[in-house]
Each structure stands twice: as C-alpha cells, then as structure tokens.
Amino acid sequence: MRVAIAGAGLAGLSCAKYLIDAGHTPIVLESRDVLGGLVAAWKDEDGDWYETGLHAFFGAYPNMLQLMAELGIEDRLQWKQHTLIFNQPDKPGVLSRFDVPDIPAPFNVIVSILRNNDMLTWEQKVRFAIGLTPAIVRGQKYVEEMDKYSMDEWLRRQGIDEKVSTDVFIAASKALTFINPDEVSSTILLTALNRFLQERYGSKIAFLDGSPTERLCQPIVDYITAGGGEVHLKKPLKEIQLHEDGTVKGFLMRGLDGAADEVITADAYVSAMSVDVMKVLTPSSWKTMAFFQKLDGLEGVPVINLHLWFDRKLTDIDQLLFSRSELLSVYADMSVTCKEYADPDRSMLELVLAPAKDWIDKSDDEIIAATMKDLERLFPQHFGTDNPAKLRKFKVVKTPRSVYTATPGRQAYRPDQVTPVPNFFLSGSYTMQRYLGSMEGAVLSGKLTAQALVNSQWLSDLSHSTNDSASTRHQPQPMAKI
Ligand SMILES: Cc1cc2nc3c(=O)[nH]c(=O)nc-3n(C[C@H](O)[C@H](O)[C@H](O)COP(=O)(O)OP(=O)(O)OC[C@H]3O[C@@H](n4cnc5c(N)ncnc54)[C@H](O)[C@@H]3O)c2cc1C
C-alpha cells in the first residue's frame, strides 16, 4: 500500500516508520526545508545549533524510547540525575530540589515530596495527597472527567490553597503546555502526575546528545528510505483533492521556486500537519461532518524559544531547571547538558518563554532585554553586578502556533486518527492519545495512525483488488506493541 503523508514532524515520521515495518510504502511530504516540525533545529553562521524548542525526554515516554531502541540510537539520550530542580522566586539564585530516590514507584516520588520543605508546608503536602487520592484510585477515567476544570479550579475543589498553584503548578503548567495554571485543564497535570506516580523512572529526564533534526529525525528518515519509502522536503500540501464520493483522489502539492504544482496519488493519505494547518486545508465538503467541525475547538498555543550565548560559564548544573518566573518556563545550560553543544568555558542558555501571547509580536531586542532582567534573579552572581556576564549573541525562535492549547474542555475536541473518510487519516500530537501535546504523543499518534491504516478494512479490500507491487518489496513485521 502506498501512503502519502503530509508533514515530517515526529508524528509523520513515526507513522512512516511503522508503515515500513508493516510492509507498506510511505511517501512523506514536508513543506519546509527542514525535518522535525516543532523539534526542528538550524545552524547559525558560526555553526552553533538553535532550536524550535528546548526538549526534555522523560522516562515515562515508552513509545519514544522504543522507537529509538528500534533505530539503534537509544544511547543518544543523555540521562540526568533523577531530580527536579526549581528556582525560588523569593530567594534569587537559590534552588530547591526534589531528589527522587531509587526505590519503587510511587514511594520514590512520595519520598521526594516529603523531603522537600522549601516549596510545600506539611499541611499542603497532606491536603495535596488527599486531593490526589481519586486520581490514583480511579485512574485515567477520573483524570479525563476533570478536563472541565482548570488546574486552579481543581485545586480549590480539593481544598488545596492557591500557594501550591503559584509555587508548584505554575512551573509544571508552563513547562507542559506553555500556559498558566488558571488557564490549563487539570487533566494535563493530573495525567503527568499519574505517570510519574506509576513509573519508577517516569520523571527521570534525558536530553538528546545533539540537535533533534540530525540526531533523531534523520535516523528515522534513513530507516524509511532504506525500507523503500520516500521523504521529500520543500513539498507543501496545497489542496486535498477529492473524488465525487468524498474520498481523497490526490494531494495537490505546491510547486516551489518556479516549479509547477503536482498531484501525488496513493492508496491512502495522512495529514501529519498541525491542527491549525489541517483546519485551513479541510475540503469544504468535509466541513459539514461533525468530525472535522470539532477541529475548530483546537488551536496552537504561542511559545518562544531563546538561546543566549555568554562569555563565561554561568553554572555547572547538568539538568533542566524550572524558573518559576512570570516570563520564563524551563531552561538549561546546553553547554553542560548536551554533548554536541558542549563548551567548557562559556554557557549557552536555552530558555522557553511562556505564556508568550503578550510577547510573540514584540521585537527580539525587547524579548532579550526582559530575559536579561530575569537572569538577575536566576544567576545573581553573574548579572546586576560590577562585572556582569557578557551576552555574546542570541537567537529568538518564535512559534505563534505550537502544540494545541490545553484549556479545559479540549479533550472532547481532540480527534481520533481514523476519520469518516475511509482513505484519509490524521496524525499529530493533538490527535487523541494519552500523552498530550508532547514528543511522546507525536510518536504514539504516528504509530496509532499506522496501525489504523494497516487494520483498515476498506484499504485491505482495495489492496486485494489491485496489484500493489510495493507491498511485496518488504518483509512485513508484526506491528510494534503500544
Ligand atoms: C518550545 C517547545 C518546547 C517543547 N518542549 C517539549 C519537551 O520538552 N518535551 C516534549 O515531549 N515535547 C515538547 N514540545 C512539544 C513537541 O515538540 C511536539 O508535541 C511534537 O514535536 C509535535 O509533533 P507533531 O509531528 O505532532 O507536529 P509538528 O511538529 O507540528 O509537525 C507538523 C509538520 O507538518 C508540516 N507542515 C505544515 N504544513 C504543511 C503543509 N501544507 N504541507 C506539508 N507539511 C506541512 C510542518 O512543517 C511540520 O514539520 C515542545 C514544543 C515546543 C514548541
């Protein structure tokens, strides 16, 4: 079966990889000249990498870890000490740690919370533990039901005071969704907490040893092409062309650099584009279907990724840090955390600015000036002093619409990978899967889409009635377990 996939983010690439494993022929068509979508990275004029986002991998990412193991690249993950580190807003430069001991879950996380007295009082810990009980006892069903409440509303209903939200959940909310706890669905944070409480190494963090484009996406592409599939850059989908019965006839691709438009045909078609693009490209005759109307309930959230290169070393902490500042979310000194970005003498801070809705239209200079002000609190020993660290250069990467905005009620709008159009499927971290808008969610969605394609009765009937030479090219493997 030949499958045309629009979008070479992690979802599109994962879908293609698992289609190869099942003996099919994916053709991946990416609009930009770079792989990876939201994990895309570029080299600047000095050969230094800069990225769409600072990306942390978690132990609770089974599908990502399995994919990397299948590609033989699992050693590219640099696992860090099992600890979560937070800045303290009232104590500039002072850090608070949740060190997770190497004992079975959930005791490891519970011990780490009990041992931390900087961020939660004993009364808050007890109330929080009681509040979490239904999530632990009733599991994901309860967690899904809580999608109607924001994190702040959920905490109030559990009798947990607001300080827990401003102290702890602001960090988790901004890191996971790029919005604040008064806006984020409680389902998001409860899902993450549940994973961390159930898996011994669930909250353990790893960084990739280089740029995601070269070190993660390229090996997937090599696997796809070695298996007879194709991956093309600079191939934007312009229109989804339909047969009279509403099924897809072809993908009309926009010709770039003076080239003519061309139609790509296949047995099945996948959109692995972001939900915002999919909404624009939905054919008008599909817009009457409830399934596609639901997409209007989803929208990408703005976020900004910053890279600041300094003339000296600011820290030797080899870990992701949660800033707990109003402006910034997580950050890391990539000259320490990432092998390919290593520099023994000078720091490169990568920082996520979120929520970014009030900043996305501001100039790079304004954004950097505000960030430098914040660094006085994060690194008081290096900024606001007589001899401050000097900023050598910076890069600002703005993404006006990134992962879906995870406000209350969004779960009901997240579509399945299977659509009412029998030869058209969706993939992407916004589609329904249990890992939210993350790299793990993207990889899982791609796998689910491949599985749905393989199991499609309509397509199976079609392939029996045609002589699909491509399907004889590879030895089909059983679909990887999800
Ligand atoms: C700043 C930032 C930090 C993040 N941090 C983390 C983290 O620490 N951990 C984590 O797990 N996740 C993180 N994420 C989320 C993660 O990057 C995403 O969930 C994931 O990469 C989404 O993959 P996707 O394939 O679903 O979508 P996308 O990456 O959006 O892929 C969609 C692809 O479709 C292409 N496309 C669009 N239009 C067309 C068209 N017309 N024709 C053809 N192709 C088209 C796009 O160019 C893109 O390549 C972060 C994201 C950002 C932005």
The ligand as an SDF file (V2000), in Angstrom:
LIG
                    3D

 53 58  0  0  0  0  0  0  0  0999 V2000
    9.2220   25.4300   22.6210 C   0  0  0  0  0  0  0  0  0  0  0  0
    8.7790   23.9870   22.6460 C   0  0  0  0  0  0  0  0  0  0  0  0
    9.2400   23.1520   23.6620 C   0  0  0  0  0  0  0  0  0  0  0  0
    8.7990   21.8240   23.7310 C   0  0  0  0  0  0  0  0  0  0  0  0
    9.2860   21.0290   24.7250 N   0  0  0  0  0  0  0  0  0  0  0  0
    8.9370   19.7260   24.7550 C   0  0  0  0  0  0  0  0  0  0  0  0
    9.5410   18.8460   25.6960 C   0  0  0  0  0  0  0  0  0  0  0  0
   10.3950   19.2470   26.4840 O   0  0  0  0  0  0  0  0  0  0  0  0
    9.1540   17.5270   25.6910 N   0  0  0  0  0  0  0  0  0  0  0  0
    8.2210   17.0540   24.8050 C   0  0  0  0  0  0  0  0  0  0  0  0
    7.9290   15.8600   24.8390 O   0  0  0  0  0  0  0  0  0  0  0  0
    7.6310   17.8760   23.9020 N   0  0  0  0  0  0  0  0  0  0  0  0
    7.9660   19.1850   23.8540 C   0  0  0  0  0  0  0  0  0  0  0  0
    7.4010   20.0140   22.9060 N   0  0  0  0  0  0  0  0  0  0  0  0
    6.2760   19.5130   22.0970 C   0  0  0  0  0  0  0  0  0  0  0  0
    6.7320   18.6610   20.9050 C   0  0  0  0  0  0  0  0  0  0  0  0
    7.7560   19.3270   20.1950 O   0  0  0  0  0  0  0  0  0  0  0  0
    5.5350   18.4440   19.9800 C   0  0  0  0  0  0  0  0  0  0  0  0
    4.4360   17.9160   20.6800 O   0  0  0  0  0  0  0  0  0  0  0  0
    5.8380   17.4820   18.8260 C   0  0  0  0  0  0  0  0  0  0  0  0
    7.1140   17.7200   18.2430 O   0  0  0  0  0  0  0  0  0  0  0  0
    4.7410   17.6450   17.7690 C   0  0  0  0  0  0  0  0  0  0  0  0
    4.9930   16.8140   16.6640 O   0  0  0  0  0  0  0  0  0  0  0  0
    3.9110   16.6620   15.5110 P   0  0  0  0  0  0  0  0  0  0  0  0
    4.5240   15.8090   14.4630 O   0  0  0  0  0  0  0  0  0  0  0  0
    2.6210   16.2610   16.1010 O   0  0  0  0  0  0  0  0  0  0  0  0
    3.6490   18.1400   14.9280 O   0  0  0  0  0  0  0  0  0  0  0  0
    4.6390   19.1600   14.2240 P   0  0  0  0  0  0  0  0  0  0  0  0
    5.9870   19.0520   14.8070 O   0  0  0  0  0  0  0  0  0  0  0  0
    3.9510   20.4880   14.2640 O   0  0  0  0  0  0  0  0  0  0  0  0
    4.7260   18.6490   12.7120 O   0  0  0  0  0  0  0  0  0  0  0  0
    3.8850   19.0900   11.6870 C   0  0  0  0  0  0  0  0  0  0  0  0
    4.6920   19.1290   10.3820 C   0  0  0  0  0  0  0  0  0  0  0  0
    3.8190   19.4420    9.2970 O   0  0  0  0  0  0  0  0  0  0  0  0
    4.4890   20.3280    8.4250 C   0  0  0  0  0  0  0  0  0  0  0  0
    3.5140   21.0380    7.5900 N   0  0  0  0  0  0  0  0  0  0  0  0
    2.7290   22.0930    7.9370 C   0  0  0  0  0  0  0  0  0  0  0  0
    2.0110   22.4760    6.8670 N   0  0  0  0  0  0  0  0  0  0  0  0
    2.3030   21.6330    5.8630 C   0  0  0  0  0  0  0  0  0  0  0  0
    1.8570   21.5240    4.5010 C   0  0  0  0  0  0  0  0  0  0  0  0
    0.9600   22.3640    3.9800 N   0  0  0  0  0  0  0  0  0  0  0  0
    2.3790   20.5300    3.7290 N   0  0  0  0  0  0  0  0  0  0  0  0
    3.3060   19.6490    4.2370 C   0  0  0  0  0  0  0  0  0  0  0  0
    3.7640   19.7310    5.5120 N   0  0  0  0  0  0  0  0  0  0  0  0
    3.2650   20.7110    6.3070 C   0  0  0  0  0  0  0  0  0  0  0  0
    5.2420   21.2340    9.4070 C   0  0  0  0  0  0  0  0  0  0  0  0
    6.2580   21.9800    8.7570 O   0  0  0  0  0  0  0  0  0  0  0  0
    5.7590   20.2190   10.3970 C   0  0  0  0  0  0  0  0  0  0  0  0
    7.0000   19.6860   10.0040 O   0  0  0  0  0  0  0  0  0  0  0  0
    7.8530   21.3360   22.7860 C   0  0  0  0  0  0  0  0  0  0  0  0
    7.4120   22.1700   21.7550 C   0  0  0  0  0  0  0  0  0  0  0  0
    7.8780   23.4680   21.6660 C   0  0  0  0  0  0  0  0  0  0  0  0
    7.4070   24.3450   20.5510 C   0  0  0  0  0  0  0  0  0  0  0  0
  1  2  1  0
  2  3  1  0
  2 52  2  0
  3  4  2  0
  4  5  1  0
  4 50  1  0
  5  6  2  0
  6  7  1  0
  6 13  1  0
  7  8  2  0
  7  9  1  0
  9 10  1  0
 10 11  2  0
 10 12  1  0
 12 13  2  0
 13 14  1  0
 14 15  1  0
 14 50  1  0
 15 16  1  0
 16 17  1  0
 16 18  1  0
 18 19  1  0
 18 20  1  0
 20 21  1  0
 20 22  1  0
 22 23  1  0
 23 24  1  0
 24 25  2  0
 24 26  1  0
 24 27  1  0
 27 28  1  0
 28 29  2  0
 28 30  1  0
 28 31  1  0
 31 32  1  0
 32 33  1  0
 33 34  1  0
 33 48  1  0
 34 35  1  0
 35 36  1  0
 35 46  1  0
 36 37  1  0
 36 45  1  0
 37 38  2  0
 38 39  1  0
 39 40  1  0
 39 45  2  0
 40 41  1  0
 40 42  2  0
 42 43  1  0
 43 44  2  0
 44 45  1  0
 46 47  1  0
 46 48  1  0
 48 49  1  0
 50 51  2  0
 51 52  1  0
 52 53  1  0
M  END
$$$$
